[in-house]
Amino acid sequence: MWSRRAVSHRHHLQHNKVQFMADYFLQYKTTTENTLERSQGSGIL
């Protein structure tokens, strides 16, 4: 009973970590793309 709850809790933490990484990556990708577009638009690149 106790171990099942611990396993479930650990799985939940791992899922949150994956979700966090995915969100972070998407945010980073979007920011990078926006920055590149802005740089090209203002003639820096």
Secondary structure, 3 states (H helix, E strand, C coil): CHHHHHHHHHHHHHHHHHHHHHHHHHHHHHHHHHHHHHHHHCCCC
